[in-house]
Amino acid sequence: GLFRPDRVRYLARAPGRLDVMGGVADATGSLVVASPLHEGVVLAAQKRNDRLVEMCCLDPQTGQTVDELSWSLSQLYASDGQLLHADRFLAGLEGAVHSPGKAVSALIYALLERNRLPPLTEGFTLAVWLGITAGCGAGGMAALQVAAAQCLATLYGVQLDSAAVVAACQHARRTIMRLPVGPMDPLVALHGEPDGLLQVQCCPARVAGTLPVPQGTRFLGIDSGKRHPQAEEKYRDAYAAAAMGFKIIEALIRRHGADPLRAIQCLADVQPADFVTRFRDLLPTRLRGREFTRQLPEGLGEACPIEASKVYKVRSRTEHHVYENQRVHEFVSLLARARHTGQVEHLDAAGQLMYSSHWSYGQRCGLGSLETDLLVNQLRKKGLACGIYGARVSGGGAGGMVTVFCADGDRARSAIQEALDTYRAKTGIQPTCHEGSSEGALAFRPRRIE
């Protein structure tokens, strides 16, 4: 077996997340709303008596191995005992280009670099049961890293609070793996509550509270079963263009001296009215990478290298992030009103904001897909009469998961099933429903297994 029976093991679990509203705008500081999924990641860890790190990913249904990675602790350190540069360490992980093992390895490096783990002198074995389909847009990577951080901290007797876990996950993803992502996923994996919507304010990163779901309604996810082959590249480009827009706005404010706007730390701090009247028309619709770096040589940071020859659609990508933050705030207010009044018009208005978000994902961000459009359109046709309030592509977009807001009743269930049947008939793809929720990793806590 993977583990020795005479040594203690620790078990941790973290859920995936259903991005209800906000999505990619978490990377630019927006308020986002998400729910922990019923599905998640389970990870077990045990110390070894050698210097190997052995990772094995298992199918939770069959128990079959789906991915393996092994490396020696010597690959972490230079001859003087100092950590190697992260790029050199990751380059030495053969076969881990996109594997779960790379995400965990980056997390281990981040914990060591931030002095959250002691220098490693003995290896360990990690077994991972992935209950979330890779690439479906349900926060699987963050759930895996959260579970790994908690399990390893317990294994080595280290105290890690939630802020330290989120910081390590963000360092692993943004600085080491160079993925320009926001803090939503690890925060939901940690703090999520069953049957509640976690509000996350992303600049600075903090939990803003849990919003109860209005009585008689529910949220569910539909995995379209299709992910654009260049989904990660499309996401990076969309983020880079929005980040360029923010840098240009900052430069415009500096150029004009004292500004009546409150200090802005991120794109979400730019109010839509100010954006329209003061900045929108000064942003280029398209900008080549080399032209941006000529004007602003500081670039966008390690997480987002700029390609000199690539053309970035700055204005439209920036617009999405500014307006998405406003949509999320309105969405939260409408759900609160619906919960207190029971009036269906508030549910309908919240759903319309989801449809607007979906449109903006595709038309402003370039993160739509034929498959998710088909699912959303089929659900929208069913409409309020069938208990369907709203739907939108979620997560990083470009395929993946669709979030649905609907009544909790047979009529809505039948309407959703009909939409799924139509989708399968038109695409030949079997979509998968994700229903229900679960507690976050802070409530589960790592458990000792003798």
C-alpha positions as CSV (number, residue, x, y, z in Angstrom):
1,G,0.0,0.0,0.0
2,L,0.9,3.7,-0.1
3,F,1.2,4.0,3.6
4,R,3.0,2.1,6.4
5,P,0.7,0.7,9.0
6,D,3.1,1.5,11.8
7,R,3.2,5.3,11.3
8,V,0.6,7.9,11.9
9,R,-1.3,9.5,9.0
10,Y,-3.3,12.7,8.8
11,L,-6.3,13.4,6.6
12,A,-7.6,16.7,5.4
13,R,-10.5,17.8,3.1
14,A,-11.3,20.9,1.2
15,P,-14.4,21.6,-1.0
16,G,-14.5,22.9,-4.5
17,R,-16.4,26.1,-5.1
18,L,-19.3,27.2,-7.2
19,D,-18.6,30.7,-8.4
20,V,-22.1,32.4,-8.2
21,M,-21.1,36.0,-9.1
22,G,-17.8,37.8,-9.6
23,G,-15.6,35.1,-11.1
24,V,-12.5,36.4,-12.9
25,A,-13.0,39.8,-11.3
26,D,-11.6,38.5,-8.0
27,A,-8.2,39.0,-9.6
28,T,-8.8,42.7,-9.8
29,G,-10.3,43.2,-6.3
30,S,-14.0,42.7,-6.9
31,L,-16.6,41.5,-4.3
32,V,-17.4,37.9,-5.3
33,V,-20.0,35.5,-4.1
34,A,-19.5,31.7,-4.1
35,S,-20.6,28.5,-2.4
36,P,-18.6,25.5,-1.3
37,L,-19.5,22.4,-3.4
38,H,-20.5,19.0,-2.1
39,E,-17.5,17.6,-4.1
40,G,-14.0,18.3,-2.9
41,V,-10.5,17.0,-2.4
42,V,-9.3,14.6,0.3
43,L,-5.6,14.3,1.0
44,A,-3.7,12.0,3.4
45,A,-0.1,12.5,4.5
46,Q,2.5,10.4,6.3
47,K,6.2,10.9,7.0
48,R,8.8,8.6,5.4
49,N,12.2,7.4,6.6
50,D,13.9,8.6,3.4
51,R,14.2,11.9,1.5
52,L,11.5,11.3,-1.1
53,V,8.3,13.1,-1.7
54,E,5.8,10.6,-3.2
55,M,2.4,11.9,-4.5
56,C,-0.3,9.7,-5.8
57,C,-3.7,11.0,-7.2
58,L,-6.5,8.5,-7.0
59,D,-9.9,8.3,-8.6
60,P,-12.4,8.4,-5.7
61,Q,-14.8,6.1,-7.4
62,T,-12.5,3.4,-8.6
63,G,-9.4,3.9,-6.4
64,Q,-7.3,3.7,-9.5
65,T,-4.1,5.8,-9.8
66,V,-4.6,8.7,-12.2
67,D,-1.4,10.7,-11.7
68,E,1.9,10.1,-9.8
69,L,4.8,12.4,-9.0
70,S,8.0,11.7,-7.1
71,W,10.9,13.9,-6.3
72,S,13.7,14.1,-3.8
73,L,14.1,16.8,-1.1
74,S,17.6,17.4,-2.6
75,Q,15.8,19.0,-5.6
76,L,14.6,21.8,-3.3
77,Y,18.0,22.9,-2.0
78,A,21.3,24.2,-3.4
79,S,24.6,22.9,-2.2
80,D,24.8,25.7,0.5
81,G,21.4,24.5,1.9
82,Q,19.4,27.4,0.6
83,L,16.2,27.0,-1.4
84,L,16.7,26.9,-5.2
85,H,14.9,29.5,-7.2
86,A,11.3,28.3,-7.8
87,D,11.8,28.2,-11.6
88,R,14.7,25.7,-11.2
89,F,12.7,23.6,-8.8
90,L,9.6,23.3,-10.9
91,A,11.7,22.7,-14.0
92,G,13.1,19.6,-12.4
93,L,9.6,18.0,-11.9
94,E,9.4,15.8,-14.9
95,G,5.9,15.0,-16.0
96,A,4.3,17.7,-13.9
97,V,3.5,20.3,-16.4
98,H,-0.2,20.5,-15.6
99,S,-0.6,17.8,-13.0
100,P,-2.1,18.1,-9.5
101,G,1.4,17.2,-8.3
102,K,2.8,20.5,-9.7
103,A,0.2,22.4,-7.7
104,V,1.1,20.6,-4.5
105,S,4.8,21.0,-5.1
106,A,4.4,24.7,-5.7
107,L,2.5,24.9,-2.4
108,I,5.3,23.1,-0.6
109,Y,7.8,25.5,-2.0
110,A,5.7,28.5,-1.0
111,L,5.4,27.2,2.6
112,L,9.1,26.7,2.8
113,E,10.0,30.1,1.2
114,R,7.6,31.9,3.6
115,N,9.1,30.0,6.6
116,R,5.8,28.3,7.3
117,L,7.4,24.8,7.3
118,P,10.7,23.9,8.9
119,P,13.6,22.9,6.6
120,L,12.6,19.4,5.4
121,T,15.0,16.6,6.4
122,E,12.7,13.6,5.8
123,G,10.2,13.0,3.0
124,F,6.6,12.2,3.1
125,T,3.9,10.4,1.1
126,L,0.7,12.2,-0.1
127,A,-2.4,10.4,-1.4
128,V,-5.0,12.6,-3.1
129,W,-8.5,11.7,-3.9
130,L,-9.8,14.2,-6.5
131,G,-13.5,14.6,-6.4
132,I,-13.5,17.5,-8.8
133,T,-12.9,17.2,-12.5
134,A,-9.7,19.0,-13.5
135,G,-10.4,22.1,-15.6
136,C,-14.1,22.3,-15.0
137,G,-13.9,25.7,-13.3
138,A,-14.8,24.5,-9.7
139,G,-11.7,25.7,-7.8
140,G,-10.1,22.2,-7.7
141,M,-6.5,23.5,-7.6
142,A,-7.1,25.8,-4.6
143,A,-9.0,23.0,-2.8
144,L,-6.0,20.7,-3.3
145,Q,-3.5,23.3,-2.1
146,V,-5.6,24.2,1.0
147,A,-5.9,20.6,2.0
148,A,-2.2,20.0,1.4
149,A,-1.2,23.1,3.5
150,Q,-3.4,22.0,6.4
151,C,-2.3,18.4,6.3
152,L,1.5,19.2,6.1
153,A,1.2,21.8,8.8
154,T,-0.4,19.2,11.1
155,L,2.2,16.5,10.1
156,Y,5.0,18.8,11.1
157,G,3.4,20.3,14.2
158,V,3.1,23.8,12.7
159,Q,0.3,26.3,13.4
160,L,-1.1,27.8,10.2
161,D,-4.1,30.2,10.5
162,S,-6.4,30.8,7.6
163,A,-4.6,34.0,6.5
164,A,-1.3,32.1,6.3
165,V,-2.9,29.3,4.2
166,V,-4.4,31.8,1.8
167,A,-1.2,33.7,1.5
168,A,0.7,30.5,0.8
169,C,-1.8,29.4,-1.9
170,Q,-1.7,32.8,-3.5
171,H,2.1,32.8,-3.5
172,A,2.2,29.3,-5.0
173,R,-0.3,30.2,-7.7
174,R,0.7,33.8,-8.6
175,T,4.4,34.0,-8.0
176,I,5.6,30.4,-8.5
177,M,3.1,29.0,-11.0
178,R,2.6,32.5,-12.5
179,L,-1.2,32.2,-12.6
180,P,-2.8,35.7,-12.2
181,V,-5.7,34.6,-10.0
182,G,-7.5,36.2,-7.1
183,P,-8.1,34.9,-3.5
184,M,-11.7,33.6,-4.0
185,D,-10.9,29.9,-4.3
186,P,-8.7,29.3,-1.3
187,L,-11.0,31.5,0.9
188,V,-14.1,29.6,-0.1
189,A,-12.3,26.3,0.4
190,L,-11.4,27.3,3.9
191,H,-14.4,29.4,5.1
192,G,-17.3,28.1,3.1
193,E,-20.5,27.1,5.0
194,P,-23.1,24.6,3.9
195,D,-26.1,26.1,2.1
196,G,-24.7,29.6,2.3
197,L,-23.1,32.1,-0.1
198,L,-19.7,33.3,1.0
199,Q,-19.0,37.0,0.3
200,V,-15.3,37.6,-0.4
201,Q,-13.9,41.1,-0.7
202,C,-10.8,40.6,-2.8
203,C,-8.9,43.9,-2.3
204,P,-7.7,43.4,0.4
205,A,-8.6,39.7,0.6
206,R,-11.1,39.1,3.4
207,V,-14.4,37.3,4.1
208,A,-17.2,39.8,4.2
209,G,-19.8,37.3,5.6
210,T,-22.1,34.5,4.6
211,L,-25.3,35.4,2.8
212,P,-28.2,33.0,3.4
213,V,-29.9,31.6,0.2
214,P,-33.4,33.0,-0.1
215,Q,-36.0,30.5,1.0
216,G,-37.3,28.2,-1.7
217,T,-34.4,28.8,-4.0
218,R,-31.1,27.1,-4.7
219,F,-27.9,27.4,-6.7
220,L,-26.3,24.5,-8.6
221,G,-23.5,24.0,-11.1
222,I,-23.6,22.3,-14.5
223,D,-20.2,21.1,-15.9
224,S,-20.5,21.6,-19.6
225,G,-18.0,18.8,-20.2
226,K,-16.1,21.1,-22.6
227,R,-13.1,23.3,-21.9
228,H,-11.5,25.5,-24.6
229,P,-8.0,24.0,-25.4
230,Q,-6.5,27.5,-24.9
231,A,-8.6,28.4,-21.9
232,E,-5.7,29.2,-19.7
233,E,-4.1,31.4,-22.3
234,K,-7.4,33.2,-23.0
235,Y,-7.8,33.9,-19.2
236,R,-4.2,35.2,-19.0
237,D,-4.8,37.6,-21.9
238,A,-8.1,38.8,-20.6
239,Y,-6.5,39.5,-17.1
240,A,-3.5,41.2,-18.7
241,A,-5.6,43.5,-20.7
242,A,-7.7,44.5,-17.7
243,A,-4.5,45.0,-15.6
244,M,-3.1,47.2,-18.4
245,G,-6.3,49.2,-18.2
246,F,-5.8,49.7,-14.5
247,K,-2.2,50.8,-14.9
248,I,-3.2,53.3,-17.5
249,I,-5.9,54.7,-15.2
250,E,-3.4,55.0,-12.4
251,A,-1.0,56.9,-14.8
252,L,-3.9,59.2,-15.9
253,I,-4.6,60.0,-12.2
254,R,-0.9,60.8,-11.5
255,R,-0.6,62.9,-14.7
256,H,-3.5,65.1,-13.6
257,G,-2.2,65.6,-10.1
258,A,-4.6,65.8,-7.1
259,D,-7.7,63.8,-7.8
260,P,-11.0,63.9,-6.0
261,L,-11.4,60.1,-6.3
262,R,-10.6,58.2,-3.2
263,A,-7.3,56.3,-3.3
264,I,-7.6,53.3,-5.6
265,Q,-5.7,50.1,-4.9
266,C,-7.3,47.9,-7.5
267,L,-9.6,48.1,-10.5
268,A,-12.7,47.4,-8.3
269,D,-12.1,50.7,-6.6
270,V,-12.9,52.5,-9.8
271,Q,-16.7,53.4,-9.8
272,P,-18.6,52.8,-13.1
273,A,-19.7,56.5,-13.2
274,D,-16.1,57.7,-12.9
275,F,-14.9,55.1,-15.4
276,V,-17.4,56.3,-18.0
277,T,-16.9,60.0,-17.6
278,R,-13.2,60.1,-16.9
279,F,-11.3,57.1,-18.2
280,R,-13.2,54.9,-20.7
281,D,-12.6,56.9,-23.8
282,L,-8.9,57.4,-22.9
283,L,-8.3,53.6,-22.8
284,P,-7.1,52.1,-26.1
285,T,-9.4,49.5,-27.6
286,R,-6.4,47.5,-28.6
287,L,-2.8,47.8,-27.5
288,R,0.2,45.8,-28.5
289,G,2.3,44.5,-25.7
290,R,5.5,46.2,-26.7
291,E,3.7,49.6,-26.9
292,F,2.4,49.1,-23.3
293,T,5.8,48.3,-21.9
294,R,7.3,51.3,-23.8
295,Q,4.8,53.6,-22.0
296,L,4.9,51.8,-18.7
297,P,8.1,49.8,-18.4
298,E,7.3,48.4,-14.9
299,G,4.9,45.9,-16.6
300,L,2.3,43.9,-14.7
301,G,4.5,41.8,-12.3
302,E,5.7,38.2,-12.3
303,A,2.3,36.6,-12.4
304,C,1.5,38.2,-15.7
305,P,4.3,38.5,-18.3
306,I,3.4,40.6,-21.3
307,E,4.0,39.3,-24.8
308,A,5.5,42.0,-27.0
309,S,3.8,41.1,-30.2
310,K,0.4,40.2,-28.8
311,V,-2.5,42.6,-29.2
312,Y,-4.5,43.1,-26.0
313,K,-8.1,44.4,-26.0
314,V,-7.7,46.8,-23.1
315,R,-10.9,48.8,-23.0
316,S,-13.5,46.0,-23.2
317,R,-11.6,43.8,-20.7
318,T,-11.3,46.6,-18.3
319,E,-15.0,47.4,-18.6
320,H,-16.0,43.9,-17.6
321,H,-14.1,44.1,-14.3
322,V,-15.5,47.6,-13.4
323,Y,-19.1,46.6,-14.2
324,E,-18.8,43.1,-12.7
325,N,-18.0,44.5,-9.3
326,Q,-21.1,46.7,-9.4
327,R,-23.2,43.8,-10.6
328,V,-22.1,41.7,-7.6
329,H,-22.9,44.4,-5.1
330,E,-26.4,44.8,-6.7
331,F,-26.8,41.0,-6.7
332,V,-26.1,40.7,-3.0
333,S,-28.6,43.5,-2.2
334,L,-31.3,41.9,-4.3
335,L,-30.9,38.5,-2.6
336,A,-31.1,40.2,0.8
337,R,-34.3,41.9,-0.2
338,A,-35.7,38.7,-1.6
339,R,-35.0,36.9,1.6
340,H,-36.7,39.5,3.7
341,T,-39.7,40.2,1.4
342,G,-40.2,36.9,-0.4
343,Q,-41.0,38.9,-3.6
344,V,-40.1,37.0,-6.8
345,E,-39.2,40.2,-8.7
346,H,-36.1,40.5,-6.6
347,L,-35.1,37.0,-7.5
348,D,-35.8,37.7,-11.2
349,A,-33.7,40.9,-11.0
350,A,-30.8,39.0,-9.4
351,G,-31.1,36.4,-12.2
352,Q,-30.9,39.2,-14.9
353,L,-27.6,40.3,-13.4
354,M,-26.3,36.7,-13.9
355,Y,-27.3,36.8,-17.5
356,S,-25.6,40.2,-17.9
357,S,-22.4,38.8,-16.3
358,H,-22.6,35.8,-18.8
359,W,-22.9,38.2,-21.7
360,S,-20.0,40.3,-20.5
361,Y,-17.8,37.2,-20.0
362,G,-18.2,36.4,-23.7
363,Q,-18.5,39.8,-25.3
364,R,-16.2,42.0,-23.2
365,C,-13.7,39.3,-21.9
366,G,-13.6,36.8,-24.7
367,L,-14.1,34.0,-22.2
368,G,-17.4,32.6,-23.6
369,S,-17.9,29.3,-25.4
370,L,-20.5,27.8,-27.7
371,E,-21.2,25.1,-25.2
372,T,-21.8,27.4,-22.2
373,D,-23.8,29.8,-24.3
374,L,-26.0,26.9,-25.4
375,L,-26.6,25.8,-21.8
376,V,-27.4,29.4,-20.6
377,N,-29.7,30.1,-23.6
378,Q,-31.7,26.9,-23.0
379,L,-32.1,27.7,-19.4
380,R,-33.1,31.3,-20.2
381,K,-35.8,30.1,-22.6
382,K,-37.4,28.1,-19.7
383,G,-37.4,31.3,-17.7
384,L,-39.3,32.5,-14.7
385,A,-42.4,30.5,-15.5
386,C,-40.4,27.3,-14.9
387,G,-38.6,28.6,-11.9
388,I,-35.3,29.5,-13.6
389,Y,-34.1,32.9,-12.4
390,G,-30.7,33.1,-13.9
391,A,-27.5,31.4,-15.2
392,R,-24.0,32.3,-16.2
393,V,-20.6,30.8,-17.1
394,S,-18.4,30.8,-14.0
395,G,-14.9,30.5,-12.9
396,G,-12.3,31.2,-15.6
397,G,-14.8,30.8,-18.4
398,A,-13.9,29.5,-21.9
399,G,-16.1,26.5,-21.2
400,G,-16.3,24.6,-17.9
401,M,-19.0,25.3,-15.3
402,V,-22.4,27.1,-15.6
403,T,-24.0,28.4,-12.4
404,V,-27.8,28.2,-12.2
405,F,-30.1,30.1,-9.9
406,C,-33.5,28.5,-9.6
407,A,-36.5,27.6,-7.5
408,D,-36.1,24.6,-5.3
409,G,-39.0,22.5,-6.7
410,D,-40.0,19.9,-9.2
411,R,-40.9,22.4,-12.0
412,A,-37.4,23.9,-12.0
413,R,-35.8,20.4,-11.8
414,S,-37.8,19.3,-14.9
415,A,-36.8,22.4,-16.8
416,I,-33.2,21.9,-16.0
417,Q,-33.3,18.3,-17.1
418,E,-34.9,19.3,-20.4
419,A,-32.2,21.9,-21.0
420,L,-29.6,19.2,-20.2
421,D,-31.3,16.8,-22.6
422,T,-31.3,19.4,-25.4
423,Y,-27.6,20.2,-24.7
424,R,-26.6,16.5,-24.9
425,A,-28.6,16.1,-28.2
426,K,-27.0,19.1,-29.8
427,T,-23.4,18.6,-28.7
428,G,-23.1,14.9,-28.0
429,I,-21.6,15.8,-24.6
430,Q,-23.0,14.5,-21.3
431,P,-23.2,17.5,-18.8
432,T,-22.8,16.8,-15.1
433,C,-24.8,18.5,-12.4
434,H,-23.2,19.6,-9.1
435,E,-25.8,19.9,-6.4
436,G,-25.4,20.5,-2.7
437,S,-22.7,22.0,-0.6
438,S,-20.4,21.1,2.3
439,E,-18.4,22.7,5.1
440,G,-15.1,24.4,4.4
441,A,-11.7,23.0,5.5
442,L,-11.6,25.1,8.7
443,A,-14.7,23.2,10.0
444,F,-13.4,19.8,8.8
445,R,-9.9,20.2,10.3
446,P,-7.1,17.6,9.7
447,R,-7.7,14.3,11.4
448,R,-5.2,11.8,12.8
449,I,-5.5,8.2,11.5
450,E,-3.7,5.5,13.4
